[in-house]
């Protein structure tokens, strides 16, 4: 993304308001937009990190995802209402 302004020759022209062939000249670039987009691209490239938790099933430790446990609990809570939650 850059900054631009009307060229000096066009600013001095008497037909500057009605002319359809105006020329622009570059003033500079805004590095702000590049740095703002960079963290979003970096986070999109990383794998999704999911919170895990270790529970014991039959005395053995099993690693599970917290969001899956929350989803299952919500299904069980709303099952008696006849709602198809998450379907």
C-alpha positions in Angstrom: 0.0 0.0 0.0 1.5 3.3 -1.0 0.9 7.0 -0.6 0.5 9.1 -3.7 -0.3 12.6 -4.8 -1.1 14.5 -8.0 2.0 15.1 -10.1 3.5 18.6 -10.1 2.8 19.0 -13.9 -0.8 18.2 -13.4 -1.2 20.5 -10.4 0.1 23.4 -12.6 -2.2 22.6 -15.5 -5.2 24.9 -16.1 -7.4 21.9 -16.9 -6.7 20.0 -13.7 -10.4 19.8 -12.7 -11.7 18.5 -16.1 -8.8 16.4 -17.3 -9.3 12.6 -17.5 -5.5 11.8 -17.9 -4.1 12.8 -14.5 -0.8 11.5 -13.4 0.1 10.4 -9.8 3.5 10.3 -8.2 4.5 8.0 -5.3 5.3 9.6 -2.0 6.1 6.5 0.0 4.9 3.2 1.3 3.1 2.4 4.6 5.0 -0.4 6.4 2.2 -0.4 8.9 0.0 -2.7 6.7 2.7 -5.2 6.1 3.5 -5.6 9.8 -0.2 -5.9 10.7 -0.7 -8.7 8.2 2.4 -10.6 9.1 1.2 -12.0 12.6 -2.1 -13.1 11.1 -0.2 -15.1 8.4 2.1 -16.6 10.9 -0.7 -17.8 13.2 -2.6 -19.3 10.2 0.5 -21.3 9.3 0.9 -22.8 12.7 -1.1 -25.9 13.6 -4.1 -25.4 15.8 -3.2 -25.9 19.4 -5.9 -27.6 21.4 -5.9 -27.7 25.2 -5.4 -31.3 26.4 -6.0 -32.9 29.8 -5.0 -36.2 31.3 -7.7 -38.4 32.8 -7.6 -41.9 34.2 -9.7 -44.6 32.5 -9.5 -48.1 34.2 -6.4 -46.9 36.1 -4.5 -45.9 32.9 -3.7 -42.3 32.0 -5.4 -41.1 28.8 -4.8 -37.8 27.1 -8.0 -36.1 25.8 -9.0 -32.8 24.3 -10.8 -30.4 26.6 -13.1 -29.1 23.9 -14.3 -32.7 23.1 -15.1 -33.2 26.8 -17.1 -29.9 26.9 -19.0 -30.9 23.7 -19.9 -34.3 25.2 -21.0 -32.8 28.5 -23.2 -30.3 26.7 -24.9 -33.1 24.6 -25.6 -35.0 27.7 -27.0 -32.0 29.6 -29.4 -31.2 26.7 -30.3 -34.7 25.7 -33.3 -35.0 28.0 -34.9 -31.8 26.5 -35.1 -33.5 23.1 -32.8 -30.9 21.5 -30.4 -32.0 18.7 -27.5 -29.9 20.1 -24.5 -29.7 17.8 -26.2 -31.6 14.9 
